[in-house]
Amino acid sequence: MPVISKFFGIIIRLFYDEHDPPHLHAEYQRKKSVFDFQGNVIRGGLFSKTATRLIREWIDLHSAELEADWKLAKAGKQIRKIDPLT
């Protein structure tokens, strides 16, 4: 699964041929969670309120890029990296 961003120990991945609704996979300290592009947790849990908050902030900042990557993935094209939080 391609890594599209890394920041503060958080790894964000997006599958190339995934199912709807659009979502991303986040990992922090070996815990995994799936978020939709509105920042809602769909599955799993990171057990870190700070990591969850940072992921939601990152999603808010990059929602257009996430949507574009999702469309590329659905079309079978290579997705792009997205800048991390700094």
TIMI-2910 file (N, C-alpha, C, CB; in pm, 1 decimal, decimal comma, always signed):
<rs>
+----------+----------+----------+----------+----------+----------+----------+----------+----------+----------+----------+----------+------+
!      n_x !      n_y !      n_z !     ca_x !     ca_y !     ca_z !      c_x !      c_y !      c_z !     cb_x !     cb_y !     cb_z ! resn !
+----------+----------+----------+----------+----------+----------+----------+----------+----------+----------+----------+----------+------+
!    +84,7 !   -116,5 !     +0,0 !     +0,0 !     +0,0 !     +0,0 !    +89,4 !   +123,0 !     +0,0 !    -96,4 !     -0,3 !   +121,4 !  Met !
!    +73,2 !   +209,6 !    -97,9 !   +160,4 !   +326,2 !   -109,9 !   +146,9 !   +426,0 !     +5,4 !   +131,8 !   +396,0 !   -238,9 !  Pro !
!   +260,1 !   +473,3 !    +53,1 !   +263,9 !   +577,5 !   +155,3 !   +253,1 !   +711,2 !    +83,6 !   +395,0 !   +569,2 !   +242,7 !  Val !
!   +154,9 !   +792,0 !   +124,6 !   +140,0 !   +923,0 !    +60,8 !   +191,7 !  +1036,8 !   +147,9 !     -5,3 !   +947,6 !    +26,8 !  Ile !
!   +207,9 !  +1009,8 !   +278,7 !   +262,0 !  +1113,3 !   +366,8 !   +307,5 !  +1050,8 !   +498,7 !   +156,4 !  +1224,2 !   +392,8 !  Ser !
!   +405,2 !  +1117,4 !   +561,9 !   +454,5 !  +1078,9 !   +694,3 !   +480,2 !  +1205,7 !   +773,7 !   +584,3 !   +991,2 !   +684,4 !  Lys !
!   +434,7 !  +1207,5 !   +898,7 !   +460,7 !  +1321,9 !   +985,3 !   +441,0 !  +1281,0 !  +1130,6 !   +368,6 !  +1441,0 !   +949,0 !  Phe !
!   +529,4 !  +1328,2 !  +1216,0 !   +522,3 !  +1305,1 !  +1360,6 !   +500,6 !  +1158,4 !  +1397,3 !   +411,3 !  +1388,1 !  +1419,6 !  Phe !
!   +562,2 !  +1068,0 !  +1322,5 !   +548,6 !   +924,8 !  +1349,3 !   +422,5 !   +862,4 !  +1292,8 !   +552,1 !   +901,3 !  +1495,4 !  Gly !
!   +343,6 !   +940,4 !  +1222,4 !   +219,3 !   +892,9 !  +1161,1 !   +246,6 !   +860,5 !  +1014,8 !   +104,9 !   +999,2 !  +1174,2 !  Ile !
!   +196,7 !   +746,7 !   +970,9 !   +211,2 !   +705,1 !   +830,9 !    +72,2 !   +703,3 !   +768,6 !   +281,0 !   +563,7 !   +818,9 !  Ile !
!    +58,5 !   +770,0 !   +655,1 !    -68,3 !   +775,9 !   +582,9 !    -52,2 !   +698,9 !   +452,6 !   -112,2 !   +923,9 !   +556,0 !  Ile !
!   -145,9 !   +606,2 !   +428,6 !   -142,0 !   +523,8 !   +306,9 !   -275,5 !   +532,5 !   +233,7 !   -108,8 !   +376,1 !   +341,2 !  Arg !
!   -268,2 !   +507,4 !   +103,4 !   -387,8 !   +503,2 !    +20,3 !   -373,2 !   +384,7 !    -73,9 !   -408,6 !   +637,6 !    -59,0 !  Leu !
!   -471,7 !   +296,9 !    -74,6 !   -469,2 !   +182,4 !   -165,2 !   -500,4 !   +227,4 !   -307,2 !   -569,4 !    +74,4 !   -119,7 !  Phe !
!   -442,2 !   +159,4 !   -404,0 !   -468,9 !   +191,9 !   -544,2 !   -607,9 !   +148,1 !   -586,5 !   -365,0 !   +127,0 !   -634,0 !  Tyr !
!   -646,9 !    +26,6 !   -554,8 !   -777,0 !    -23,2 !   -601,7 !   -865,9 !    -57,0 !   -482,3 !   -758,9 !   -148,0 !   -692,7 !  Asp !
!   -913,1 !    +44,3 !   -418,5 !   -994,6 !    +29,9 !   -298,4 !  -1141,0 !    +53,2 !   -329,5 !   -948,1 !   +126,3 !   -190,0 !  Glu !
!  -1221,5 !    +22,6 !   -234,2 !  -1366,2 !    +37,1 !   -242,0 !  -1407,7 !   +174,3 !   -189,4 !  -1436,6 !    -75,1 !   -162,7 !  His !
!  -1526,9 !   +215,4 !   -226,7 !  -1583,8 !   +338,8 !   -173,2 !  -1635,1 !   +312,6 !    -32,8 !  -1697,6 !   +392,4 !   -264,3 !  Asp !
!  -1652,9 !   +411,3 !    +50,8 !  -1629,5 !   +553,4 !    +28,6 !  -1480,2 !   +585,3 !    +30,6 !  -1702,7 !   +636,5 !   +134,1 !  Pro !
!  -1442,8 !   +698,7 !    -26,3 !  -1302,0 !   +738,7 !    -24,4 !  -1248,6 !   +742,8 !   +119,0 !  -1284,2 !   +876,3 !    -91,8 !  Pro !
!  -1130,8 !   +686,6 !   +138,3 !  -1073,3 !   +679,3 !   +272,2 !   -922,4 !   +662,1 !   +264,9 !  -1135,9 !   +564,4 !   +351,4 !  His !
!   -858,8 !   +679,4 !   +380,5 !   -714,9 !   +659,2 !   +391,7 !   -687,8 !   +569,0 !   +511,3 !   -639,6 !   +794,9 !   +405,8 !  Leu !
!   -570,4 !   +511,6 !   +512,7 !   -527,6 !   +425,6 !   +622,0 !   -415,9 !   +498,1 !   +697,1 !   -479,8 !   +285,1 !   +569,3 !  His !
!   -430,4 !   +508,8 !   +828,5 !   -330,8 !   +576,9 !   +911,7 !   -273,7 !   +477,8 !  +1012,1 !   -392,9 !   +699,7 !   +985,0 !  Ala !
!   -143,7 !   +492,8 !  +1038,2 !    -77,9 !   +407,4 !  +1136,7 !     +6,2 !   +494,9 !  +1228,7 !    +10,1 !   +298,6 !  +1067,5 !  Glu !
!     -3,9 !   +463,9 !  +1357,3 !    +75,3 !   +534,9 !  +1457,4 !   +107,0 !   +437,3 !  +1569,3 !     -0,1 !   +661,1 !  +1511,8 !  Tyr !
!   +234,1 !   +418,4 !  +1597,4 !   +281,3 !   +328,0 !  +1701,8 !   +217,7 !   +188,4 !  +1687,5 !   +249,9 !   +386,9 !  +1840,7 !  Gln !
!   +218,4 !   +138,1 !  +1565,4 !   +167,8 !     +4,7 !  +1529,5 !    +17,2 !    -12,2 !  +1542,5 !   +234,1 !    -97,3 !  +1614,1 !  Arg !
!    -53,4 !    +94,3 !  +1570,4 !   -199,9 !    +92,2 !  +1573,4 !   -248,6 !   +148,6 !  +1440,7 !   -257,4 !   +174,6 !  +1695,6 !  Lys !
!   -357,0 !    +90,6 !  +1388,7 !   -407,0 !   +131,4 !  +1257,8 !   -551,6 !   +176,0 !  +1267,0 !   -393,4 !    +17,6 !  +1157,1 !  Lys !
!   -584,2 !   +268,7 !  +1178,1 !   -719,4 !   +320,3 !  +1170,6 !   -747,8 !   +361,8 !  +1027,0 !   -739,4 !   +439,1 !  +1268,1 !  Ser !
!   -875,1 !   +363,1 !   +992,4 !   -919,2 !   +407,6 !   +860,3 !  -1004,9 !   +531,5 !   +880,9 !   -998,6 !   +294,6 !   +783,8 !  Val !
!   -974,4 !   +637,2 !   +805,8 !  -1046,4 !   +764,2 !   +813,4 !  -1110,4 !   +795,3 !   +679,0 !   -951,8 !   +878,8 !   +856,1 !  Phe !
!  -1231,0 !   +853,3 !   +681,5 !  -1285,0 !   +906,7 !   +557,2 !  -1222,9 !  +1044,9 !   +534,4 !  -1442,2 !   +914,4 !   +561,7 !  Asp !
!  -1255,5 !  +1106,9 !   +424,1 !  -1192,6 !  +1234,5 !   +390,5 !  -1255,0 !  +1353,3 !   +463,8 !  -1200,8 !  +1257,3 !   +241,8 !  Phe !
!  -1347,8 !  +1326,0 !   +556,4 !  -1400,9 !  +1429,6 !   +644,2 !  -1339,4 !  +1417,9 !   +783,8 !  -1554,5 !  +1420,1 !   +652,0 !  Gln !
!  -1249,8 !  +1319,0 !   +802,1 !  -1180,9 !  +1302,7 !   +929,4 !  -1249,2 !  +1208,7 !  +1027,1 !  -1165,2 !  +1434,2 !   +993,1 !  Gly !
!  -1354,5 !  +1141,1 !   +982,2 !  -1424,3 !  +1045,6 !  +1068,1 !  -1352,4 !   +911,6 !  +1068,4 !  -1569,8 !  +1027,7 !  +1022,2 !  Asn !
!  -1344,1 !   +848,6 !  +1184,1 !  -1284,3 !   +715,0 !  +1193,0 !  -1388,0 !   +614,3 !  +1144,8 !  -1237,1 !   +682,2 !  +1339,9 !  Val !
!  -1351,5 !   +538,8 !  +1042,5 !  -1439,7 !   +436,2 !   +987,2 !  -1416,2 !   +302,5 !  +1056,5 !  -1418,0 !   +422,2 !   +835,5 !  Ile !
!  -1289,0 !   +274,8 !  +1083,2 !  -1253,2 !   +145,5 !  +1141,7 !  -1122,7 !   +159,9 !  +1219,3 !  -1240,1 !    +36,1 !  +1031,8 !  Arg !
!  -1110,6 !    +82,6 !  +1325,1 !   -987,8 !    +81,8 !  +1403,9 !   -980,9 !   +196,9 !  +1500,9 !   -868,3 !    +85,3 !  +1313,8 !  Gly !
!   -863,9 !   +214,6 !  +1555,6 !   -841,9 !   +322,8 !  +1649,6 !   -694,4 !   +334,6 !  +1682,5 !   -923,5 !   +301,2 !  +1776,8 !  Gly !
!   -645,9 !   +455,3 !  +1691,7 !   -504,1 !   +478,4 !  +1716,8 !   -471,4 !   +486,6 !  +1865,3 !   -459,9 !   +605,0 !  +1648,3 !  Leu !
!   -570,9 !   +501,0 !  +1950,8 !   -551,8 !   +513,0 !  +2095,3 !   -465,6 !   +632,6 !  +2133,1 !   -489,5 !   +386,9 !  +2149,7 !  Phe !
!   -458,4 !   +728,7 !  +2044,0 !   -386,8 !   +852,9 !  +2072,0 !   -473,3 !   +967,8 !  +2022,7 !   -244,9 !   +854,9 !  +2004,0 !  Ser !
!   -525,0 !  +1046,2 !  +2115,7 !   -607,0 !  +1160,9 !  +2077,7 !   -525,9 !  +1262,7 !  +1998,5 !   -666,9 !  +1226,9 !  +2201,7 !  Lys !
!   -398,9 !  +1275,6 !  +2034,2 !   -312,9 !  +1371,0 !  +1964,0 !   -291,4 !  +1328,3 !  +1819,4 !   -177,8 !  +1384,7 !  +2035,7 !  Thr !
!   -258,6 !  +1200,5 !  +1797,0 !   -238,3 !  +1151,4 !  +1660,4 !   -366,4 !  +1165,4 !  +1579,3 !   -191,9 !  +1004,3 !  +1661,6 !  Ala !
!   -479,0 !  +1131,8 !  +1638,6 !   -607,9 !  +1144,1 !  +1569,3 !   -635,0 !  +1289,7 !  +1532,9 !   -722,6 !  +1088,8 !  +1657,0 !  Thr !
!   -607,9 !  +1381,3 !  +1624,6 !   -627,2 !  +1524,3 !  +1597,3 !   -537,1 !  +1572,0 !  +1484,1 !   -600,0 !  +1606,8 !  +1723,5 !  Arg !
!   -410,9 !  +1527,7 !  +1485,5 !   -316,5 !  +1566,7 !  +1380,0 !   -359,5 !  +1513,7 !  +1243,8 !   -176,0 !  +1516,1 !  +1413,0 !  Leu !
!   -409,2 !  +1391,7 !  +1240,1 !   -456,2 !  +1334,1 !  +1113,7 !   -575,5 !  +1413,2 !  +1062,1 !   -493,9 !  +1184,8 !  +1131,6 !  Ile !
!   -667,1 !  +1447,0 !  +1150,2 !   -783,9 !  +1525,7 !  +1108,5 !   -742,2 !  +1663,2 !  +1057,4 !   -882,8 !  +1541,0 !  +1225,1 !  Arg !
!   -645,8 !  +1724,9 !  +1122,8 !   -594,2 !  +1854,9 !  +1076,9 !   -532,1 !  +1840,4 !   +938,3 !   -489,5 !  +1911,5 !  +1177,1 !  Glu !
!   -453,5 !  +1734,2 !   +919,6 !   -388,9 !  +1708,7 !   +790,3 !   -493,8 !  +1685,2 !   +681,9 !   -293,8 !  +1587,0 !   +799,9 !  Trp !
!   -597,4 !  +1607,8 !   +713,0 !   -705,4 !  +1584,1 !   +616,2 !   -771,0 !  +1716,0 !   +577,3 !   -811,1 !  +1486,8 !   +674,2 !  Ile !
!   -800,9 !  +1801,5 !   +675,0 !   -862,9 !  +1932,0 !   +646,5 !   -776,7 !  +2015,6 !   +552,2 !   -887,0 !  +2009,2 !   +777,0 !  Asp !
!   -646,5 !  +2013,2 !   +574,5 !   -554,2 !  +2092,9 !   +491,4 !   -538,2 !  +2036,8 !   +350,2 !   -417,7 !  +2100,2 !   +558,1 !  Leu !
!   -558,1 !  +1906,5 !   +333,4 !   -526,2 !  +1841,9 !   +205,9 !   -644,2 !  +1767,5 !   +143,7 !   -412,5 !  +1746,2 !   +225,4 !  His !
!   -765,6 !  +1808,4 !   +174,8 !   -882,8 !  +1735,1 !   +125,4 !   -889,3 !  +1732,7 !    -27,8 !  -1010,7 !  +1797,4 !   +181,3 !  Ser !
!   -855,7 !  +1841,9 !    -93,2 !   -859,6 !  +1844,5 !   -240,1 !   -755,8 !  +1748,1 !   -298,5 !   -834,5 !  +1988,4 !   -292,6 !  Ala !
!   -637,3 !  +1744,0 !   -238,6 !   -533,4 !  +1652,8 !   -286,5 !   -571,7 !  +1506,8 !   -262,0 !   -399,8 !  +1684,1 !   -218,2 !  Glu !
!   -636,4 !  +1480,0 !   -149,4 !   -682,9 !  +1344,5 !   -120,8 !   -786,5 !  +1299,9 !   -223,1 !   -741,5 !  +1336,7 !    +20,4 !  Leu !
!   -881,1 !  +1387,7 !   -253,6 !   -982,8 !  +1355,8 !   -354,4 !   -918,0 !  +1329,3 !   -489,9 !  -1085,2 !  +1470,5 !   -366,1 !  Glu !
!   -819,2 !  +1411,5 !   -526,3 !   -749,9 !  +1392,1 !   -653,4 !   -675,8 !  +1258,7 !   -655,4 !   -651,9 !  +1507,2 !   -679,0 !  Ala !
!   -608,5 !  +1224,3 !   -546,1 !   -539,2 !  +1095,7 !   -537,9 !   -637,7 !   +979,7 !   -546,4 !   -458,7 !  +1086,7 !   -408,0 !  Asp !
!   -752,1 !   +993,8 !   -480,9 !   -852,4 !   +887,5 !   -485,5 !   -898,2 !   +863,3 !   -629,3 !   -973,1 !   +922,9 !   -396,0 !  Trp !
!   -922,5 !   +972,2 !   -702,3 !   -964,6 !   +959,4 !   -842,9 !   -855,8 !   +893,5 !   -926,2 !   -999,7 !  +1097,3 !   -902,1 !  Lys !
!   -730,5 !   +931,6 !   -902,1 !   -619,4 !   +867,9 !   -973,6 !   -614,4 !   +718,0 !   -942,8 !   -485,1 !   +934,7 !   -935,7 !  Leu !
!   -629,8 !   +683,7 !   -815,4 !   -625,8 !   +543,4 !   -774,3 !   -738,0 !   +464,4 !   -840,3 !   -635,7 !   +531,9 !   -621,7 !  Ala !
!   -858,0 !   +520,5 !   -841,5 !   -972,4 !   +452,0 !   -902,6 !   -951,6 !   +432,7 !  -1052,6 !  -1101,5 !   +530,9 !   -877,3 !  Lys !
!   -876,5 !   +523,4 !  -1115,7 !   -848,4 !   +513,7 !  -1259,2 !   -727,6 !   +424,4 !  -1287,7 !   -824,8 !   +652,9 !  -1317,5 !  Ala !
!   -667,7 !   +369,3 !  -1182,4 !   -551,8 !   +282,3 !  -1200,4 !   -422,5 !   +356,6 !  -1227,1 !   -577,3 !   +188,3 !  -1311,8 !  Gly !
!   -420,6 !   +485,5 !  -1194,8 !   -301,2 !   +566,7 !  -1217,1 !   -224,0 !   +583,0 !  -1086,9 !   -338,8 !   +704,7 !  -1274,8 !  Lys !
!    -99,2 !   +624,4 !  -1100,1 !    -15,4 !   +642,0 !   -982,9 !    -59,3 !   +764,3 !   -903,4 !   +131,5 !   +654,6 !  -1023,5 !  Gln !
!    -67,9 !   +748,4 !   -771,5 !   -107,1 !   +858,7 !   -685,8 !    +14,8 !   +943,2 !   -650,2 !   -176,0 !   +806,6 !   -558,6 !  Ile !
!    -12,4 !  +1061,6 !   -599,8 !    +95,3 !  +1155,1 !   -566,9 !   +115,6 !  +1163,4 !   -417,3 !    +65,6 !  +1293,9 !   -623,3 !  Arg !
!   +237,0 !  +1194,9 !   -375,8 !   +267,6 !  +1221,0 !   -235,5 !   +200,7 !  +1352,2 !   -194,2 !   +421,9 !  +1227,0 !   -211,6 !  Lys !
!   +167,4 !  +1361,6 !    -66,5 !   +105,7 !  +1483,5 !    -13,8 !   +194,5 !  +1534,1 !    +99,8 !    -42,6 !  +1457,2 !    +35,9 !  Ile !
!   +214,7 !  +1665,5 !   +103,3 !   +303,1 !  +1724,5 !   +204,9 !   +257,7 !  +1688,8 !   +345,6 !   +308,4 !  +1876,6 !   +189,3 !  Asp !
!   +353,8 !  +1667,6 !   +434,3 !   +321,4 !  +1636,8 !   +575,0 !   +286,5 !  +1763,9 !   +652,2 !   +439,8 !  +1564,6 !   +643,5 !  Pro !
!   +234,9 !  +1744,0 !   +771,9 !   +222,4 !  +1856,8 !   +864,4 !   +363,2 !  +1896,2 !   +908,1 !   +131,7 !  +1820,5 !   +988,7 !  Leu !
!   +382,3 !  +2023,6 !   +932,2 !   +514,7 !  +2068,0 !   +979,3 !   +500,2 !  +2149,2 !  +1105,7 !   +587,3 !  +2150,9 !   +871,3 !  Thr !
+----------+----------+----------+----------+----------+----------+----------+----------+----------+----------+----------+----------+------+
</rs>
